[in-house]
Amino acid sequence: MAYITIKNLKKSYQVTKNEKQDVLNGIDVEFQRGEFVALLGESGCGKSTFLNILSGLDFDYSGSIIFKGEYMSDFSEKDFDIYRKSKVGVVFQSFNLIKQMTAYENIMLPLMQSKLSQEERKKRVESLLEEVGLVGHSHKFPNQLSGGQKQRVAIARALANNPSVLLADEPTGNLDAKSADEIMELLKNIAMGGKLVVCVTHSAKVASNCTRVLTMEDGLIVKDESAKNYKTSFSEKEKPTAVKDSIDKKEILVFAKNNILQDLKRSILVAVALSIGICAFVLMFFLSAGMRNYVESELTTGMNRLQINVYRDRGAVVKFEDRDLHYLNALVGQKNVINGSVINNFEAEYLANADWNKLFSVASTYNGFSAKLLAGRVPSNEAGEREILISPSMASRYLEENGIEDGEILGKTVALKHDENEVDFIIRGVLDNDTGVDFAYVSLDSMAELNGAPLNLIYVISPNVASVVALLNDINTSERLFAVRQDTLAEEVMSYIDLGSFILASVSAISLVVSAIMIFIVMYISVVERTKEIGILRALGTRRRDVKRIFITEAGILGISAGVIGCFFAIIIGLITNASMGAKVVGINPLFVLLGLATSFVVSVLSSMGPSGNGASLDPIEALRASD
């Protein structure tokens, strides 16, 4: 049974909408392993097209190609990729080496897709370098090698995964006579080792080195001549190197990194340019957060954000009536938002004795009180009861001024005075307070009695912002009372800060869009410049998705690099700004740094999707024709 059987192979190209050009007109031929076949013919007779089909690069044909009993017409794209990476090796007339890789790296390239260990790959490359006579030249780049040496590297690369078929397209076309003879001798030895070697040539001299010569004319094989007494030996057990479905992520990363380093200057310029947008993006968050905190702190210094001012109505001069006070007391108790902190705006005199009067500005209610007591109990809330809670400083003064040595203060009487009104209160408890401020907690009813007239302003202080909002809404939905927050001005200013932050965000978003466009352009140019490289990778069996992953990974590396640079400068600018202004107006936050890095990476990757996808979709044959 033939190793490869070809029946009625036809191929044509669409020249115009209504015109086709036939290239192959029905080829019938069989090949065996160990043959060294010359495909001889003038230019345009279909030799290269036949080779492209046989190599799995062109599968738009009619007829049958049967490889080891399998019809290649049944191959999927994945099957063709596996076929190219393990079953067949191709040697090109123009060498098609990747210029930024050394001879060693070019030969290693197909092995990235093998299942061999790193040590086994290294040994395989060294063995191939010895086989093709390039020991000592492994570190050289293609532009440092002669034509013959380049072709030897190409042959070694084609043999890397130990394919059973080697296809050579004009392998001596760009070589001098001596190098050509050496290459033909090398190919002959490879065939004698059991591989099927098909050599396309238009030279009868080159064909004379082969064991079989197929002459082509007008898309047909018109002559088939075989050398007599030619023998070859090989083991049927010899198998191609096992290959992987895709290149490993780690190897993709290394490949992408090496590509970036080959054009380091441009890579640095791209990263720095992208970092400008990222720097602006991160600075926007720094500045927005810092300014918000700074302005809020400045505006609310000495201001109680938990305080509500309660009025009889919006006029702020109408006095409260008793029923208003009872309503407010009930509302505060029901909502459980008061924390022993309903206070009025009048000044009361503390009358500890006749010789010492202490003016203090706050008298508070204990209604709904929940603060810790140092001593005593919460006063009764029943009508007519005149009981009071006092602060430790007030208790100390009381004991000192009255010469009480045993420290017993509970049950003592203290008087509060406002204008001509003086009311006696029985001390029922001492509060846990270490501020050193004299204050007392009394009921709203007692306040009204002390005031001598209904109050016109009451302050309500809540334990948290949520309670402030809830109580504010409840009071303002009543028919008789009106309330405002003490920090309303701060909120209005903060709304302007938020507006400014939104404007900054819009500006930084524009900078990110510009950065994304730049990455798109850079990756598009990279794809165009590396079209031949893409063709080489595809010819070696690299899958479309792996080609795409290489370019996306390169963009990701550039994105991360730009993110690091941008965030670094954003932090430096922030520190300098804070130092020069003597205030923390730029809020440096690690979370924003992480956001900047993530954004830079995502923007770069997304921007590279289009160009990388287009590159991966290139026709390998057309890509190989691109100039370096």
C-alpha positions as CSV (number, residue, x, y, z in Angstrom):
1,M,0.0,0.0,0.0
2,A,1.3,3.4,-1.0
3,Y,2.3,5.8,1.8
4,I,0.6,8.7,-0.1
5,T,-1.9,8.2,-2.9
6,I,-3.1,11.0,-5.1
7,K,-6.0,10.6,-7.5
8,N,-7.3,13.0,-10.1
9,L,-6.0,16.1,-8.2
10,K,-7.3,19.3,-9.7
11,K,-6.8,22.9,-8.7
12,S,-7.9,26.2,-10.3
13,Y,-7.8,29.8,-9.3
14,Q,-10.6,32.4,-9.8
15,V,-9.1,35.1,-12.0
16,T,-12.2,37.1,-12.6
17,K,-15.8,36.7,-11.7
18,N,-16.4,34.6,-14.8
19,E,-13.0,33.2,-15.5
20,K,-10.9,30.5,-13.8
21,Q,-7.4,29.4,-14.4
22,D,-6.6,25.7,-14.2
23,V,-3.3,24.9,-12.5
24,L,-3.5,21.2,-11.7
25,N,-5.5,19.2,-14.3
26,G,-5.9,15.7,-12.8
27,I,-2.7,14.3,-11.2
28,D,-2.5,10.7,-10.3
29,V,0.6,9.5,-8.4
30,E,1.8,7.4,-5.5
31,F,4.7,7.9,-3.1
32,Q,6.5,5.6,-0.7
33,R,8.6,6.3,2.3
34,G,12.4,6.4,1.6
35,E,11.9,7.9,-1.9
36,F,13.8,11.0,-2.9
37,V,11.5,12.5,-5.5
38,A,12.2,15.4,-7.8
39,L,9.2,17.3,-9.1
40,L,10.7,18.8,-12.3
41,G,9.2,21.4,-14.5
42,E,9.3,24.9,-15.8
43,S,7.9,27.9,-13.8
44,G,4.1,28.0,-13.9
45,C,3.5,24.3,-14.5
46,G,1.9,23.8,-11.0
47,K,4.9,22.4,-9.0
48,S,4.5,24.9,-6.0
49,T,0.7,24.6,-6.0
50,F,1.1,20.8,-5.8
51,L,3.6,21.2,-3.0
52,N,1.3,23.6,-1.1
53,I,-1.6,21.1,-1.3
54,L,0.7,18.2,-0.2
55,S,2.0,20.2,2.8
56,G,-1.6,20.9,4.0
57,L,-1.3,24.7,3.4
58,D,-3.9,24.6,0.6
59,F,-6.9,22.4,0.9
60,D,-9.1,24.0,-1.7
61,Y,-8.9,21.3,-4.4
62,S,-10.8,18.5,-6.0
63,G,-9.8,14.9,-6.2
64,S,-8.3,12.7,-3.4
65,I,-5.1,12.7,-1.3
66,I,-4.9,9.6,0.8
67,F,-2.3,9.9,3.6
68,K,-1.6,6.5,5.3
69,G,-5.1,5.4,4.5
70,E,-6.8,8.7,5.5
71,Y,-8.5,11.0,3.1
72,M,-7.1,14.5,3.6
73,S,-10.4,15.9,2.3
74,D,-11.9,14.7,5.6
75,F,-9.4,16.7,7.7
76,S,-10.6,19.5,9.8
77,E,-8.6,22.7,10.3
78,K,-7.2,21.2,13.5
79,D,-6.3,18.0,11.7
80,F,-4.4,20.0,9.1
81,D,-2.5,21.9,11.9
82,I,-1.5,18.6,13.5
83,Y,-0.5,17.2,10.0
84,R,1.8,20.2,9.4
85,K,3.3,20.2,12.9
86,S,4.1,16.5,13.1
87,K,3.6,14.6,9.8
88,V,5.2,16.8,7.2
89,G,8.1,19.3,7.2
90,V,8.5,22.0,4.7
91,V,11.8,23.6,3.4
92,F,11.2,26.9,1.6
93,Q,13.2,28.4,-1.2
94,S,13.6,31.7,0.6
95,F,14.5,29.8,3.9
96,N,11.7,31.6,5.8
97,L,13.6,31.9,9.0
98,I,12.3,34.2,11.7
99,K,14.9,37.0,11.7
100,Q,14.7,37.9,15.4
101,M,15.5,34.3,16.4
102,T,18.8,32.6,16.5
103,A,19.5,29.4,14.6
104,Y,18.9,27.4,17.8
105,E,15.6,29.2,18.5
106,N,14.4,28.7,14.9
107,I,14.9,25.0,15.2
108,M,13.3,25.0,18.6
109,L,10.2,26.7,17.3
110,P,8.3,23.5,16.1
111,L,9.3,21.8,19.4
112,M,7.3,24.3,21.4
113,Q,4.3,22.3,20.2
114,S,5.7,19.0,21.1
115,K,5.2,17.0,24.3
116,L,8.9,16.6,24.9
117,S,10.4,17.9,28.1
118,Q,12.7,21.0,28.0
119,E,15.7,18.8,28.3
120,E,14.6,16.4,25.5
121,R,13.9,19.4,23.3
122,K,17.4,20.8,23.9
123,K,19.0,17.5,23.1
124,R,16.9,17.2,19.9
125,V,18.0,20.7,18.7
126,E,21.7,19.9,19.4
127,S,21.3,16.6,17.5
128,L,19.8,18.3,14.5
129,L,22.5,21.0,14.5
130,E,25.1,18.3,14.4
131,E,23.2,16.4,11.7
132,V,23.0,19.4,9.4
133,G,26.6,20.5,10.1
134,L,25.9,23.7,12.1
135,V,27.6,22.9,15.4
136,G,29.1,26.2,16.6
137,H,26.5,28.4,14.7
138,S,23.5,27.9,17.0
139,H,23.8,31.4,18.5
140,K,23.8,33.2,15.2
141,F,20.9,35.1,13.7
142,P,19.8,34.5,10.1
143,N,21.5,37.7,8.9
144,Q,24.8,36.3,10.2
145,L,24.6,33.0,8.2
146,S,25.4,32.2,4.6
147,G,22.7,31.0,2.2
148,G,23.7,27.4,2.6
149,Q,23.7,27.7,6.4
150,K,20.3,29.3,6.4
151,Q,19.0,26.4,4.3
152,R,20.5,23.9,6.7
153,V,18.7,25.6,9.6
154,A,15.5,25.4,7.6
155,I,16.0,21.7,7.0
156,A,16.8,21.1,10.7
157,R,13.6,23.0,11.6
158,A,11.6,21.0,9.2
159,L,12.9,17.8,10.8
160,A,12.4,18.9,14.4
161,N,9.3,16.9,15.2
162,N,10.6,13.9,13.1
163,P,8.0,14.1,10.3
164,S,7.8,11.2,7.8
165,V,7.5,13.5,4.8
166,L,9.9,16.4,3.9
167,L,8.9,18.8,1.2
168,A,11.5,21.1,-0.3
169,D,10.5,24.0,-2.6
170,E,13.5,24.9,-4.8
171,P,15.9,24.2,-1.9
172,T,19.0,25.1,-4.0
173,G,17.5,28.1,-5.9
174,N,19.3,30.7,-3.8
175,L,22.5,28.8,-3.3
176,D,25.9,28.7,-5.0
177,A,26.9,25.4,-6.7
178,K,28.9,24.1,-3.8
179,S,26.2,24.8,-1.2
180,A,23.6,23.3,-3.6
181,D,25.5,20.0,-3.8
182,E,25.8,19.9,0.0
183,I,22.1,20.5,0.5
184,M,21.2,17.8,-2.1
185,E,23.5,15.3,-0.4
186,L,21.9,16.2,3.0
187,L,18.4,15.6,1.6
188,K,19.5,12.4,-0.1
189,N,20.7,11.1,3.3
190,I,17.5,12.1,4.9
191,A,15.5,10.1,2.3
192,M,17.8,7.1,2.8
193,G,16.9,7.3,6.5
194,G,13.3,6.4,5.6
195,K,11.6,9.7,5.0
196,L,9.7,10.6,1.9
197,V,11.5,13.6,0.4
198,V,9.8,15.6,-2.4
199,C,12.0,18.2,-4.0
200,V,10.5,20.8,-6.3
201,T,13.0,22.1,-8.9
202,H,13.3,23.4,-12.5
203,S,16.9,22.2,-12.7
204,A,17.6,18.8,-14.4
205,K,21.0,18.8,-12.6
206,V,19.3,18.9,-9.2
207,A,16.8,16.3,-10.3
208,S,19.6,14.0,-11.3
209,N,20.5,13.6,-7.6
210,C,17.0,12.1,-6.8
211,T,15.9,8.5,-7.0
212,R,12.8,9.4,-8.8
213,V,11.9,12.2,-11.2
214,L,8.4,13.4,-11.9
215,T,8.2,15.8,-14.9
216,M,5.3,18.2,-14.9
217,E,3.8,20.1,-17.8
218,D,0.6,22.2,-17.7
219,G,-0.6,20.8,-14.4
220,L,0.0,17.2,-15.3
221,I,2.7,14.6,-14.6
222,V,3.9,13.7,-18.0
223,K,6.8,11.5,-17.1
224,D,7.7,9.3,-14.1
225,E,11.3,7.9,-14.0
226,S,12.8,5.9,-11.2
227,A,16.5,5.0,-10.5
228,K,17.3,1.4,-10.6
229,N,18.6,-0.7,-7.7
230,Y,17.8,2.1,-5.2
231,K,17.3,0.7,-1.7
232,T,16.4,2.3,1.5
233,S,15.9,1.0,5.1
234,F,13.8,2.4,7.9
235,S,11.8,1.2,10.8
236,E,8.0,1.3,10.5
237,K,8.0,1.7,14.3
238,E,9.6,5.1,14.0
239,K,6.9,7.6,14.9
240,P,6.7,11.4,14.6
241,T,7.2,13.3,17.9
242,A,4.0,13.6,19.9
243,V,2.6,17.1,19.7
244,K,0.2,19.1,21.8
245,D,-3.1,20.7,20.7
246,S,-1.9,24.2,21.6
247,I,1.2,25.9,22.8
248,D,1.5,26.2,26.6
249,K,0.7,29.5,28.2
250,K,4.2,29.8,29.6
251,E,5.8,29.3,26.2
252,I,3.3,31.8,24.7
253,L,4.5,34.3,27.4
254,V,8.2,33.6,26.6
255,F,7.6,33.9,22.9
256,A,5.7,37.2,23.3
257,K,8.4,38.6,25.7
258,N,11.2,37.8,23.3
259,N,9.3,39.5,20.4
260,I,8.9,42.7,22.6
261,L,12.6,42.6,23.5
262,Q,13.7,42.4,19.9
263,D,12.2,45.8,19.3
264,L,12.8,47.2,22.8
265,K,13.0,50.9,21.8
266,R,9.6,50.9,20.2
267,S,8.1,48.8,23.0
268,I,9.3,51.3,25.6
269,L,7.9,54.2,23.6
270,V,4.5,52.5,23.3
271,A,4.4,51.7,27.0
272,V,5.4,55.2,28.0
273,A,2.8,56.7,25.6
274,L,0.1,54.5,27.0
275,S,1.2,55.2,30.5
276,I,0.3,58.9,30.1
277,G,-3.4,57.9,29.7
278,I,-3.1,55.5,32.7
279,C,-1.4,58.2,34.8
280,A,-4.2,60.6,34.1
281,F,-6.8,57.9,34.8
282,V,-5.3,57.0,38.2
283,L,-4.6,60.7,39.1
284,M,-8.3,61.4,38.5
285,F,-9.3,58.9,41.2
286,F,-6.5,60.1,43.5
287,L,-7.6,63.7,43.1
288,S,-11.3,63.1,43.3
289,A,-11.0,61.1,46.5
290,G,-8.4,63.4,48.1
291,M,-10.3,66.6,47.3
292,R,-13.6,65.1,48.5
293,N,-12.0,64.1,51.8
294,Y,-10.1,67.4,52.2
295,V,-13.1,69.6,51.4
296,E,-15.4,67.5,53.6
297,S,-13.0,67.7,56.5
298,E,-12.5,71.4,56.1
299,L,-16.2,72.1,55.9
300,T,-17.3,69.9,58.7
301,T,-14.6,71.0,61.2
302,G,-16.6,72.0,64.3
303,M,-19.8,70.9,62.6
304,N,-21.9,68.1,63.9
305,R,-23.0,66.1,60.9
306,L,-25.4,64.1,63.1
307,Q,-27.3,67.2,64.1
308,I,-30.7,68.3,62.9
309,N,-32.1,71.8,63.6
310,V,-35.9,71.6,64.3
311,Y,-38.1,74.7,63.8
312,R,-41.8,75.3,64.3
313,D,-41.9,76.2,60.6
314,R,-39.7,77.6,57.9
315,G,-39.8,81.1,59.4
316,A,-37.6,79.9,62.2
317,V,-39.1,82.5,64.6
318,V,-42.4,80.9,65.5
319,K,-42.3,79.5,69.0
320,F,-43.0,75.8,69.8
321,E,-46.2,74.9,71.5
322,D,-46.5,72.3,74.2
323,R,-48.1,69.8,71.8
324,D,-45.1,70.3,69.4
325,L,-42.7,69.4,72.2
326,H,-44.8,66.3,73.1
327,Y,-45.0,65.3,69.4
328,L,-41.3,65.6,69.0
329,N,-40.6,63.7,72.2
330,A,-42.9,60.9,71.0
331,L,-41.3,60.9,67.5
332,V,-37.8,60.7,68.9
333,G,-38.8,57.9,71.2
334,Q,-40.6,55.9,68.5
335,K,-37.7,56.1,66.0
336,N,-35.1,55.3,68.6
337,V,-32.7,57.7,66.9
338,I,-32.2,60.0,69.8
339,N,-29.3,59.3,72.0
340,G,-30.0,61.5,75.0
341,S,-29.4,64.4,72.8
342,V,-32.3,66.8,72.2
343,I,-31.0,70.1,73.3
344,N,-32.2,73.7,73.0
345,N,-30.6,76.9,72.0
346,F,-30.9,79.0,75.1
347,E,-28.2,79.7,77.7
348,A,-28.8,78.5,81.3
349,E,-26.9,79.4,84.4
350,Y,-25.7,76.6,86.7
351,L,-26.4,77.6,90.3
352,A,-24.3,75.3,92.4
353,N,-24.2,78.0,95.2
354,A,-24.6,81.7,95.6
355,D,-20.9,82.5,95.1
356,W,-20.2,80.7,91.8
357,N,-22.2,80.8,88.6
358,K,-21.2,78.8,85.6
359,L,-22.6,79.8,82.3
360,F,-23.1,76.9,79.9
361,S,-24.8,76.7,76.6
362,V,-26.3,73.3,76.5
363,A,-29.2,71.7,78.3
364,S,-30.2,68.3,76.9
365,T,-33.0,65.8,77.2
366,Y,-32.5,62.2,78.4
367,N,-35.5,61.0,76.5
368,G,-34.6,57.8,74.8
369,F,-31.2,58.1,76.5
370,S,-28.8,55.1,76.1
371,A,-25.4,56.4,77.2
372,K,-23.6,54.6,80.0
373,L,-24.2,55.9,83.6
374,L,-21.4,56.2,86.0
375,A,-23.8,56.4,88.9
376,G,-27.5,56.6,89.6
377,R,-30.4,56.0,87.2
378,V,-32.2,57.5,84.2
379,P,-34.6,60.1,85.5
380,S,-38.3,59.6,85.3
381,N,-40.1,60.8,82.2
382,E,-43.4,61.4,84.0
383,A,-44.9,64.9,83.9
384,G,-44.1,67.1,86.8
385,E,-40.9,65.2,87.7
386,R,-37.9,67.6,87.7
387,E,-34.9,65.2,87.6
388,I,-31.6,65.7,85.9
389,L,-28.4,63.9,84.7
390,I,-25.1,65.7,85.1
391,S,-21.6,65.3,83.7
392,P,-18.7,64.2,85.9
393,S,-17.1,67.7,85.6
394,M,-20.4,69.3,86.8
395,A,-20.6,66.7,89.6
396,S,-17.0,67.5,90.7
397,R,-17.7,71.2,90.8
398,Y,-20.9,70.7,92.7
399,L,-19.1,68.6,95.4
400,E,-16.2,71.0,95.6
401,E,-18.3,74.1,95.8
402,N,-20.6,72.6,98.4
403,G,-17.8,71.1,100.5
404,I,-19.3,67.6,100.3
405,E,-16.6,65.2,101.3
406,D,-18.3,61.8,101.1
407,G,-18.8,62.2,97.3
408,E,-22.5,61.5,97.5
409,I,-24.3,63.6,94.9
410,L,-27.3,61.6,94.0
411,G,-30.5,63.1,95.4
412,K,-28.9,66.6,95.7
413,T,-30.7,69.6,94.3
414,V,-29.3,71.8,91.6
415,A,-30.9,74.8,90.0
416,L,-30.9,75.9,86.4
417,K,-31.7,79.5,85.6
418,H,-32.7,81.3,82.4
419,D,-33.5,85.0,82.5
420,E,-35.8,85.4,85.5
421,N,-36.8,81.7,85.5
422,E,-35.2,79.4,88.0
423,V,-36.1,75.7,88.3
424,D,-34.8,73.2,90.8
425,F,-33.8,69.7,89.7
426,I,-33.0,66.6,91.7
427,I,-29.7,64.9,90.5
428,R,-30.5,61.3,89.7
429,G,-27.4,60.2,87.8
430,V,-23.9,61.0,86.6
431,L,-23.0,60.3,82.9
432,D,-19.9,58.6,81.5
433,N,-18.2,61.6,79.9
434,D,-14.5,62.6,80.0
435,T,-14.6,65.8,77.9
436,G,-14.4,68.0,81.0
437,V,-17.5,70.0,79.8
438,D,-20.3,70.9,82.2
439,F,-23.7,69.8,80.8
440,A,-26.9,68.4,82.0
441,Y,-29.8,66.3,80.5
442,V,-33.3,67.4,81.3
443,S,-36.7,66.8,79.6
444,L,-38.2,69.0,76.9
445,D,-41.0,69.9,79.3
446,S,-38.5,71.1,81.8
447,M,-36.8,73.1,79.1
448,A,-40.0,74.8,78.3
449,E,-40.6,75.5,82.0
450,L,-37.1,76.8,82.4
451,N,-37.4,79.0,79.3
452,G,-40.6,80.5,80.5
453,A,-42.0,80.4,77.0
454,P,-42.2,77.9,74.2
455,L,-38.9,77.3,72.4
456,N,-38.2,78.4,68.8
457,L,-35.3,76.0,68.0
458,I,-34.4,72.5,69.2
459,Y,-31.2,70.5,68.2
460,V,-31.5,66.8,67.6
461,I,-28.3,64.8,67.5
462,S,-28.5,61.2,66.2
463,P,-26.1,58.4,66.7
464,N,-25.5,57.8,62.9
465,V,-26.1,59.2,59.5
466,A,-28.8,56.8,58.5
467,S,-30.8,57.8,61.6
468,V,-30.3,61.4,60.8
469,V,-31.8,60.9,57.3
470,A,-34.7,58.9,58.7
471,L,-35.6,61.4,61.4
472,L,-35.2,64.3,59.0
473,N,-37.7,62.8,56.6
474,D,-40.1,61.9,59.4
475,I,-40.0,65.5,60.9
476,N,-40.4,67.1,57.5
477,T,-43.4,65.0,56.6
478,S,-45.3,66.3,59.7
479,E,-47.7,69.2,59.3
480,R,-46.2,71.4,62.0
481,L,-42.4,70.9,62.2
482,F,-39.6,71.7,59.8
483,A,-36.0,70.4,60.1
484,V,-32.7,70.9,58.3
485,R,-29.2,69.3,58.7
486,Q,-26.4,71.3,60.0
487,D,-24.1,70.1,57.3
488,T,-26.3,71.0,54.3
489,L,-23.7,73.4,53.1
490,A,-21.1,70.7,53.1
491,E,-23.4,68.4,51.1
492,E,-23.9,71.1,48.5
493,V,-20.2,71.8,48.1
494,M,-19.6,68.0,47.9
495,S,-22.1,67.8,45.1
496,Y,-19.9,70.2,43.1
497,I,-16.8,68.1,44.0
498,D,-18.6,65.1,42.6
499,L,-19.5,67.0,39.5
500,G,-15.8,67.9,39.1
501,S,-14.9,64.3,39.6
502,F,-17.3,63.3,36.8
503,I,-15.7,65.8,34.5
504,L,-12.2,64.5,35.4
505,A,-13.5,61.0,34.8
506,S,-14.7,62.0,31.3
507,V,-11.4,63.5,30.5
508,S,-9.5,60.5,31.7
509,A,-11.9,58.2,29.7
510,I,-11.0,60.2,26.6
511,S,-7.3,59.6,27.3
512,L,-7.9,55.9,27.7
513,V,-9.8,55.8,24.3
514,V,-6.8,57.5,22.7
515,S,-4.5,55.0,24.3
516,A,-6.7,52.1,23.1
517,I,-6.6,53.5,19.5
518,M,-2.8,53.8,19.8
519,I,-2.5,50.1,20.9
520,F,-4.8,49.1,18.1
521,I,-2.6,50.9,15.5
522,V,0.7,49.6,17.0
523,M,-0.7,46.0,17.0
524,Y,-2.0,46.5,13.4
525,I,1.4,47.7,12.3
526,S,3.1,44.8,14.1
527,V,0.8,42.3,12.3
528,V,1.7,43.9,8.9
529,E,5.4,43.9,9.7
530,R,5.3,40.3,10.9
531,T,3.1,38.9,8.2
532,K,5.8,36.5,7.0
533,E,6.4,35.4,10.6
534,I,2.7,34.5,10.9
535,G,2.9,32.5,7.7
536,I,5.9,30.6,9.0
537,L,4.1,29.8,12.3
538,R,1.0,28.6,10.4
539,A,3.2,26.5,8.0
540,L,4.7,24.9,11.1
541,G,1.3,23.9,12.3
542,T,0.7,26.7,14.8
543,R,-3.0,27.0,15.3
544,R,-4.8,30.3,14.6
545,R,-5.8,30.7,18.2
546,D,-2.1,30.4,19.3
547,V,-1.0,33.0,16.8
548,K,-3.8,35.3,18.2
549,R,-2.7,34.5,21.8
550,I,0.9,35.5,21.0
551,F,-0.1,39.0,19.8
552,I,-2.7,39.5,22.6
553,T,0.0,38.4,25.2
554,E,2.4,41.0,23.7
555,A,-0.3,43.7,24.1
556,G,-1.0,42.5,27.7
557,I,2.7,42.8,28.6
558,L,2.8,46.3,27.1
559,G,-0.4,47.1,29.0
560,I,1.0,45.9,32.3
561,S,4.3,47.8,31.7
562,A,2.4,51.0,30.9
563,G,0.2,50.5,33.9
564,V,3.2,50.2,36.2
565,I,4.8,53.3,34.7
566,G,1.6,55.3,34.8
567,C,0.8,54.4,38.4
568,F,4.3,55.1,39.5
569,F,4.2,58.7,38.1
570,A,0.7,59.2,39.4
571,I,1.9,58.4,42.9
572,I,5.0,60.6,42.5
573,I,2.8,63.5,41.2
574,G,0.4,63.0,44.1
575,L,3.1,63.0,46.8
576,I,4.7,66.2,45.3
577,T,1.4,67.9,45.1
578,N,0.5,67.0,48.8
579,A,3.9,68.2,49.9
580,S,3.8,71.5,48.1
581,M,0.3,72.3,49.3
582,G,0.9,71.1,52.8
583,A,-2.4,69.2,52.7
584,K,-3.5,65.8,51.6
585,V,-5.5,66.9,48.5
586,V,-4.4,63.9,46.5
587,G,-5.7,60.7,48.1
588,I,-3.2,58.0,47.1
589,N,-5.1,54.7,47.5
590,P,-3.7,51.2,46.7
591,L,-7.1,50.2,45.3
592,F,-6.9,52.9,42.7
593,V,-3.4,51.7,41.7
594,L,-4.7,48.2,41.2
595,L,-7.6,49.6,39.2
596,G,-5.1,51.5,37.0
597,L,-3.0,48.3,36.4
598,A,-6.1,46.3,35.6
599,T,-7.5,49.0,33.3
600,S,-4.2,49.3,31.4
601,F,-4.1,45.5,30.9
602,V,-7.8,45.2,29.8
603,V,-7.6,48.2,27.5
604,S,-4.5,46.8,25.8
605,V,-5.8,43.3,25.4
606,L,-9.2,44.5,24.1
607,S,-7.5,46.9,21.6
608,S,-5.3,44.1,20.3
609,M,-8.2,41.7,19.7
610,G,-9.0,43.0,16.2
611,P,-5.4,43.1,14.8
612,S,-4.5,39.8,16.3
613,G,-7.6,38.2,15.0
614,N,-6.9,39.5,11.5
615,G,-3.3,38.3,11.7
616,A,-4.4,34.8,12.8
617,S,-6.8,34.7,9.9
618,L,-4.2,35.4,7.2
619,D,-3.8,32.8,4.4
620,P,-0.5,31.1,5.2
621,I,0.5,30.9,1.6
622,E,-0.1,34.6,1.0
623,A,1.6,35.5,4.3
624,L,4.7,33.5,3.3
625,R,5.0,35.6,0.1
626,A,5.3,38.8,2.1
627,S,8.7,40.5,2.2
628,D,10.7,40.7,5.4
